[in-house]
Amino acid sequence: MLSEQDVQFYKENGYILVQGVFNQKEVEEMREAVDKIIQRAARAKADQNHAWQGDFLDPQELKKLVLKGFHDVHYHDSAFMRAAIHPQMTAVLNGIIGPNVQLHHSKMLVKPPTNGAAFPMHQDYPYFPHRDHTMLAASIHLDDADMDNGCLCVIPGSHQQGVLPHVGVHYLNHKEYPISSGTPCPAKAGDVLFFNYLTIHGSDVNRSERTRRNVLFQYRDASDIPTVDTHFDWGMGLMISGENPDFNNAKPKYEIISEK
Ligand SMILES: O=C(O)CCC(=O)C(=O)O
């Protein structure tokens, strides 16, 4: 799925947009699954606003912004497990990461029309630091995205700067790295943006009349190991492709929170 030039582009720039990874039917299946997650969360009174907070926007504007965000989507609906191991997805991952690929976690990000939340520029590294920095996000577009509805923006080549200081854990100094410092990555439904967890990225407010729905998987090389015991998700380390050379060093950690 990726040419040698594509892999070289990813290495140099820390991201690549791959078009048409998912077809219309697969996108539709995921859109329905996203809608059902939101409906179930509303019924369970678990439909909180996950918009990022901070000093990167005017407080009055920030107050109005909404993000429907849920983790572990492949535990909510099998459509996402199919997406996580989709042959076109694994083909790209094998090109970028190598033969042995693990899923780290999954989530969905729905920016509703007119007030969909922004993401200040940041690296994902501080949330789940790893030794070899193989971790990357694969952000699947379920809607056409552009600057009007808050598409992802990246700073090409920024992964080569290594780990940068963040405000709290969250984001980079917004004066030094405003969202406008990113290169917009407009995409069509079915396209996937792959970017390394050191690549600086963010996205602006969805001010349009259109929803922007993305589903994001984080993947890593099976031999890459966390350096901090943080951000544990169910199913972390599911083998997506190849074999796990380090299985005997891995310890699953499940916690039963309550019984019905
Ligand atoms: O999807 C977006 O607009 C940004 C998501 C993001 O930056 C993140 O989840 O770390």
The ligand as a Gaussian input file, in Angstrom:
#p B3LYP/6-31G(d) Opt

LIG

0 1
 O       -8.637000      14.598000      15.956000
 C       -8.163000      15.687000      16.271000
 O       -8.557000      16.732000      15.795000
 C       -7.010000      15.771000      17.223000
 C       -6.895000      14.578000      18.098000
 C       -5.669000      14.609000      18.916000
 O       -4.836000      15.458000      18.787000
 C       -5.433000      13.607000      19.923000
 O       -6.332000      12.811000      20.202000
 O       -4.311000      13.578000      20.477000

